[in-house]
Amino acid sequence: FSSLSQDYTATIYLRQRWTDPRLVFHGNKSFTLDARLVELLWVPDTYIVESKRSFLHDVTVGNRLIRLFSNGTILYALRITTTVACNMDLSKYPMDTQTCRLQLESWGYDENDVIFTWLRGNDSVHGIEKLRLSQYTVEHYYTLVSKSQQETGSYPRLILQFELRRNVLYFILETYVPSTLLVMLSWVSFWITLDSVPARTCIGVTTVLSMTTLMIGSRSSLSKTNCFIKAIDVYLGICFSFIFGALVEYAVAHYSSSQKCAAKAPQEGPSKEFTKEMGEVTISNILNSSIASYKRKFSFTSIEVSSDNVNCSDLTMKTHEKIKCVLRNKIHRIIGYFTIQNPSNVDHYSKLLFPLFFMLVNVFYWAYYLYF
């Protein structure tokens, strides 16, 4: 079975039996005839529906069997290898179950000329229960009798339908376990300090690139015409989102830490410059500059405080000024809400939230694709 080309290849022993009254003879014996005599007998024109390519084995001679019974019954057996199309629904790949068919139909004789039946129903098919496939397990199979309505008439059709369940263990070891380990590796950065920029950046970038390579490799085994989203794509997308989120988390925490350090620096800078210039000024200049700087600081402080606590209900304010005032207050509140006061808390909460949320997503993922 090939998910890439959406078909399966099988070697089948096709045994057909019919009765020709013209071949009745006396006695209870049966005769095995030379396969070259098939050209002198009437045989049904059976063909395999939706067959892409087929061939009859001919080593060392044509693999055909003709056996004639005294009541005119003919047993005609062929050994055929055929590749048949099987439209697969890969939306739950690799936890999918596929239904494929092998259909036999008369090409030229309609139902008025021949009637197709399974000789013993489901017992007419042998060997499927013994199949050992690398990716699939045969769940069950059954036979059907149907008709094919064409423009030239109604033709008899025999259908062998079987259901296959894909073995998911191989994909768990090859894709699911490595992707999960990459997500857990990205969480290691939460235990590294914010000052270790090379270490945390290296872990984040390496896990992102490794996850990208894993995603590309998982899609190489499937046809590029399968554009719909599969279950394995969803899981790899989830893992990639968590890995990328861990990298973004460090960017946010490091940026907040640098902003906090930058806010502390101006407070220390003026005091050093002030002590440096003390020896070059006179007492009168000190008093004058102190009074002027005090006034500036007082006026700046009053403006800053009033900007955060503007009374927008003042009757002297115009309408557009009130609207600006309300919007400014809302923006200040939103910015204050998203402002990180302590950047180290980001890593502290991430250590708990990332694994917890990842486990919750896994529960929903496996429950949906396994039981729905």
C-alpha positions as CSV (number, residue, x, y, z in Angstrom):
1,F,0.0,0.0,0.0
2,S,1.3,3.5,-0.9
3,S,-0.1,6.7,0.6
4,L,2.2,8.6,-1.7
5,S,0.5,7.4,-4.9
6,Q,-2.8,6.4,-3.2
7,D,-2.9,2.8,-4.5
8,Y,-2.0,-0.7,-3.6
9,T,-0.3,-3.5,-5.4
10,A,-1.4,-7.1,-5.0
11,T,-0.7,-10.5,-6.5
12,I,-3.9,-12.4,-6.7
13,Y,-4.9,-15.9,-7.8
14,L,-8.1,-15.4,-9.7
15,R,-10.1,-18.6,-10.0
16,Q,-13.2,-18.5,-12.2
17,R,-15.7,-21.3,-12.6
18,W,-18.6,-21.7,-15.1
19,T,-20.5,-24.4,-16.9
20,D,-20.5,-24.9,-20.6
21,P,-23.1,-27.6,-21.7
22,R,-21.2,-28.2,-24.9
23,L,-18.2,-29.7,-23.0
24,V,-20.2,-32.4,-21.1
25,F,-18.6,-35.9,-21.4
26,H,-19.2,-39.3,-19.9
27,G,-17.4,-40.4,-16.8
28,N,-16.4,-39.0,-13.4
29,K,-12.9,-37.8,-14.1
30,S,-11.6,-34.3,-14.6
31,F,-8.9,-33.3,-17.1
32,T,-6.3,-30.6,-16.8
33,L,-5.8,-29.0,-20.2
34,D,-2.9,-27.2,-21.7
35,A,-3.1,-23.5,-21.2
36,R,-2.8,-22.9,-24.9
37,L,-6.2,-24.4,-25.4
38,V,-7.8,-21.4,-23.7
39,E,-7.9,-19.8,-27.2
40,L,-10.4,-22.5,-28.3
41,L,-12.8,-22.1,-25.3
42,W,-15.3,-19.5,-24.3
43,V,-14.0,-17.5,-21.2
44,P,-15.6,-14.6,-19.4
45,D,-14.1,-11.2,-20.2
46,T,-13.4,-10.2,-16.6
47,Y,-11.3,-7.1,-15.9
48,I,-10.2,-5.3,-12.7
49,V,-11.9,-2.0,-12.2
50,E,-9.7,1.1,-11.4
51,S,-6.5,-0.9,-12.2
52,K,-3.6,1.3,-13.0
53,R,-1.4,-1.4,-14.4
54,S,-1.6,-5.2,-14.4
55,F,0.3,-8.1,-15.9
56,L,-0.1,-11.9,-16.1
57,H,2.9,-13.9,-14.9
58,D,4.5,-15.9,-17.6
59,V,7.6,-17.5,-16.1
60,T,8.4,-20.1,-17.1
61,V,5.2,-20.3,-19.0
62,G,1.9,-18.4,-18.7
63,N,0.6,-19.0,-15.2
64,R,-2.8,-20.2,-16.3
65,L,-4.8,-23.3,-15.3
66,I,-7.7,-25.0,-17.2
67,R,-9.5,-27.9,-15.7
68,L,-12.5,-29.6,-17.3
69,F,-15.1,-31.6,-15.4
70,S,-17.5,-34.2,-16.8
71,N,-20.6,-32.1,-16.2
72,G,-19.1,-29.3,-18.5
73,T,-17.8,-27.2,-15.6
74,I,-14.5,-25.3,-16.3
75,L,-12.1,-24.1,-13.7
76,Y,-9.9,-21.2,-15.1
77,A,-7.2,-19.9,-12.8
78,L,-4.8,-17.0,-13.4
79,R,-1.9,-15.4,-11.4
80,I,-2.1,-11.7,-11.8
81,T,-0.2,-8.8,-10.3
82,T,-2.1,-5.6,-10.3
83,T,-1.9,-2.0,-9.0
84,V,-5.3,-0.7,-8.1
85,A,-6.3,2.9,-7.1
86,C,-7.5,3.4,-3.5
87,N,-8.7,6.8,-2.6
88,M,-7.5,7.4,0.9
89,D,-8.7,9.9,3.5
90,L,-5.5,11.1,5.2
91,S,-7.1,13.7,7.5
92,K,-6.3,11.5,10.5
93,Y,-2.9,10.3,9.3
94,P,-1.2,8.4,10.9
95,M,-4.1,7.3,13.1
96,D,-6.3,6.7,10.1
97,T,-8.3,3.7,8.9
98,Q,-8.6,3.2,5.1
99,T,-11.2,1.3,3.1
100,C,-10.0,-0.2,-0.2
101,R,-11.7,-2.3,-2.9
102,L,-10.9,-4.9,-5.4
103,Q,-13.6,-4.9,-8.1
104,L,-14.1,-7.5,-10.8
105,E,-16.5,-6.7,-13.7
106,S,-17.5,-8.1,-17.1
107,W,-16.3,-5.9,-19.9
108,G,-18.5,-6.9,-22.8
109,Y,-21.2,-9.3,-21.5
110,D,-24.0,-7.5,-19.6
111,E,-26.2,-9.1,-17.0
112,N,-28.4,-10.7,-19.7
113,D,-25.5,-12.8,-20.8
114,V,-23.6,-13.6,-17.6
115,I,-24.2,-13.4,-13.9
116,F,-21.3,-13.0,-11.4
117,T,-21.5,-14.5,-7.9
118,W,-19.1,-15.4,-5.2
119,L,-19.0,-19.2,-4.9
120,R,-18.8,-19.3,-1.1
121,G,-19.4,-15.7,0.0
122,N,-16.6,-14.4,2.3
123,D,-15.0,-17.8,2.3
124,S,-14.3,-17.4,-1.4
125,V,-11.4,-15.1,-0.4
126,H,-8.3,-16.6,1.1
127,G,-5.0,-15.2,2.4
128,I,-6.0,-11.8,3.6
129,E,-6.1,-12.8,7.2
130,K,-2.5,-14.0,6.8
131,L,-1.2,-10.8,5.4
132,R,1.7,-9.1,7.2
133,L,2.1,-5.5,6.2
134,S,4.6,-2.9,7.4
135,Q,2.2,-0.1,8.0
136,Y,-1.2,-1.6,8.1
137,T,-3.3,-4.3,9.9
138,V,-6.3,-5.8,8.1
139,E,-9.3,-5.2,10.4
140,H,-11.9,-7.1,8.4
141,Y,-13.1,-7.8,4.9
142,Y,-16.3,-8.8,3.2
143,T,-17.6,-9.6,-0.3
144,L,-20.4,-7.8,-2.2
145,V,-22.3,-8.4,-5.5
146,S,-23.3,-5.3,-7.4
147,K,-24.1,-3.9,-10.8
148,S,-22.4,-1.3,-12.9
149,Q,-24.7,0.9,-14.9
150,Q,-23.1,2.0,-18.1
151,E,-24.4,3.6,-21.3
152,T,-24.1,0.3,-23.1
153,G,-26.0,-1.7,-20.4
154,S,-25.9,-3.0,-16.9
155,Y,-22.9,-5.2,-16.1
156,P,-22.3,-7.6,-13.2
157,R,-19.7,-6.7,-10.6
158,L,-18.0,-8.5,-7.7
159,I,-16.5,-6.4,-4.9
160,L,-14.0,-7.4,-2.3
161,Q,-13.9,-4.6,0.4
162,F,-11.4,-4.6,3.2
163,E,-10.5,-2.1,5.9
164,L,-7.0,-1.3,7.0
165,R,-5.8,0.3,10.2
166,R,-2.4,2.0,10.1
167,N,0.2,1.0,12.7
168,V,0.9,4.2,14.6
169,L,3.8,2.9,16.7
170,Y,6.3,3.6,14.0
171,F,5.2,7.2,13.7
172,I,5.3,7.6,17.5
173,L,8.9,6.6,17.6
174,E,9.9,8.5,14.5
175,T,8.0,11.8,14.8
176,Y,5.9,12.2,17.9
177,V,8.6,11.4,20.5
178,P,11.3,13.5,18.9
179,S,9.0,16.5,18.5
180,T,7.8,16.2,22.2
181,L,11.5,16.0,23.3
182,L,12.3,19.2,21.3
183,V,9.4,21.0,23.1
184,M,10.8,19.9,26.5
185,L,14.3,20.9,25.5
186,S,13.0,24.4,24.7
187,W,11.8,24.7,28.4
188,V,15.4,24.3,29.6
189,S,15.9,28.0,28.8
190,F,13.4,28.9,31.6
191,W,16.0,27.8,34.2
192,I,18.8,29.9,32.7
193,T,19.2,33.5,33.9
194,L,18.2,36.4,31.7
195,D,21.8,37.6,31.5
196,S,22.9,34.5,29.6
197,V,21.9,35.7,26.2
198,P,24.1,33.4,24.1
199,A,22.9,30.3,25.9
200,R,19.2,31.0,25.8
201,T,19.3,32.3,22.2
202,C,21.2,29.2,21.1
203,I,18.6,26.8,22.7
204,G,15.7,28.7,21.1
205,V,17.1,28.9,17.6
206,T,18.4,25.3,17.6
207,T,15.0,23.9,18.7
208,V,13.2,26.0,16.1
209,L,15.4,24.8,13.3
210,S,15.3,21.2,14.4
211,M,11.5,21.3,14.6
212,T,11.4,22.8,11.1
213,T,13.5,20.0,9.7
214,L,11.3,17.4,11.4
215,M,8.2,19.0,9.8
216,I,9.7,18.9,6.4
217,G,10.8,15.3,6.7
218,S,7.3,14.2,7.8
219,R,5.7,15.6,4.7
220,S,8.2,14.0,2.3
221,S,6.6,10.6,2.6
222,L,3.3,11.8,1.3
223,S,2.1,13.1,-2.0
224,K,2.3,16.8,-2.6
225,T,-1.2,16.7,-3.9
226,N,-2.6,16.0,-0.4
227,C,-3.1,19.6,0.5
228,F,-5.5,18.9,3.4
229,I,-4.3,19.1,7.0
230,K,-3.4,15.8,8.6
231,A,-3.3,14.8,12.3
232,I,0.5,14.7,12.2
233,D,0.7,18.2,10.8
234,V,-1.5,19.5,13.6
235,Y,0.7,17.9,16.3
236,L,3.9,19.2,14.7
237,G,2.3,22.7,14.4
238,I,1.4,22.6,18.1
239,C,5.0,21.6,19.0
240,F,6.4,24.3,16.7
241,S,4.1,26.9,18.4
242,F,5.3,26.0,21.9
243,I,9.0,26.1,20.8
244,F,8.6,29.4,19.1
245,G,6.6,30.7,22.1
246,A,9.5,29.8,24.4
247,L,11.8,31.9,22.2
248,V,9.4,34.8,22.2
249,E,9.1,34.5,26.0
250,Y,12.8,35.1,26.4
251,A,12.7,38.1,24.0
252,V,9.9,39.7,26.0
253,A,11.6,39.0,29.4
254,H,15.0,40.2,28.2
255,Y,13.5,43.4,26.7
256,S,11.6,44.2,29.9
257,S,14.7,43.6,31.9
258,S,16.8,45.9,29.7
259,Q,14.1,48.6,29.9
260,K,14.0,48.4,33.6
261,C,17.8,48.8,33.8
262,A,17.7,51.7,31.4
263,A,15.1,53.4,33.6
264,K,17.4,53.2,36.6
265,A,20.5,54.6,34.8
266,P,19.3,58.3,34.4
267,Q,18.6,58.5,38.1
268,E,22.3,57.8,38.9
269,G,23.8,59.8,36.1
270,P,22.8,63.4,37.1
271,S,24.1,62.9,40.7
272,K,27.5,62.0,39.4
273,E,27.7,64.9,37.1
274,F,26.5,67.2,39.8
275,T,29.3,66.1,42.2
276,K,31.8,66.6,39.4
277,E,30.9,70.2,38.9
278,M,30.7,71.2,42.6
279,G,34.3,72.4,42.7
280,E,33.8,74.8,39.8
281,V,30.9,76.9,40.9
282,T,30.5,79.5,43.5
283,I,28.1,79.5,46.4
284,S,25.8,82.0,44.7
285,N,25.7,80.0,41.6
286,I,24.8,76.9,43.6
287,L,21.9,78.6,45.3
288,N,20.6,80.1,42.0
289,S,20.9,76.8,40.1
290,S,19.4,74.9,43.0
291,I,16.3,77.2,43.1
292,A,15.9,77.0,39.3
293,S,16.3,73.3,39.2
294,Y,13.8,72.9,42.0
295,K,11.3,75.0,40.2
296,R,11.7,72.9,37.0
297,K,11.4,69.7,38.9
298,F,8.4,70.9,40.7
299,S,6.6,72.0,37.5
300,F,7.6,68.8,35.6
301,T,6.3,66.7,38.5
302,S,3.1,68.5,38.6
303,I,2.5,68.1,34.9
304,E,3.4,64.4,35.0
305,V,1.1,63.6,37.9
306,S,-1.8,65.6,36.4
307,S,-1.4,63.8,33.1
308,D,-2.1,60.5,34.7
309,N,-4.9,61.7,36.8
310,V,-6.7,64.3,34.6
311,N,-10.2,65.0,35.7
312,C,-12.1,64.5,32.4
313,S,-15.3,65.7,34.0
314,D,-14.1,69.3,34.2
315,L,-16.9,71.6,32.9
316,T,-14.4,74.1,31.4
317,M,-13.0,71.4,29.0
318,K,-14.2,71.2,25.5
319,T,-15.8,68.1,24.0
320,H,-12.8,67.0,21.9
321,E,-10.5,67.7,24.9
322,K,-12.6,65.4,27.0
323,I,-12.5,62.7,24.4
324,K,-8.7,63.0,24.2
325,C,-8.5,62.9,28.0
326,V,-10.6,59.7,28.2
327,L,-8.6,58.0,25.5
328,R,-5.3,59.0,27.1
329,N,-6.4,57.6,30.5
330,K,-7.5,54.3,28.8
331,I,-4.2,54.0,27.0
332,H,-2.2,54.6,30.2
333,R,-4.3,51.9,32.0
334,I,-3.7,49.4,29.1
335,I,0.0,50.1,29.0
336,G,0.2,49.7,32.8
337,Y,-1.7,46.5,32.7
338,F,0.7,44.9,30.2
339,T,3.8,46.4,31.7
340,I,6.0,43.7,33.3
341,Q,7.0,45.0,36.8
342,N,9.4,42.1,37.5
343,P,10.9,40.4,34.4
344,S,12.2,37.4,36.4
345,N,8.6,36.5,37.1
346,V,8.1,35.7,33.4
347,D,10.4,32.7,33.6
348,H,8.9,31.7,36.9
349,Y,5.4,31.5,35.5
350,S,6.5,30.0,32.2
351,K,8.0,27.0,34.1
352,L,4.5,26.1,35.2
353,L,2.3,27.4,32.4
354,F,4.1,26.0,29.4
355,P,4.2,22.3,30.6
356,L,0.7,22.5,32.0
357,F,-0.8,23.9,28.8
358,F,1.2,21.5,26.6
359,M,-0.2,18.5,28.6
360,L,-3.7,19.8,28.3
361,V,-3.4,20.3,24.5
362,N,-2.1,16.7,24.2
363,V,-5.1,15.3,26.1
364,F,-7.5,17.0,23.7
365,Y,-5.4,16.0,20.6
366,W,-5.2,12.3,21.3
367,A,-8.8,12.1,22.6
368,Y,-10.1,13.7,19.4
369,Y,-8.0,11.7,16.8
370,L,-8.3,8.3,18.6
371,Y,-12.0,8.3,19.6
372,F,-13.8,10.7,17.3
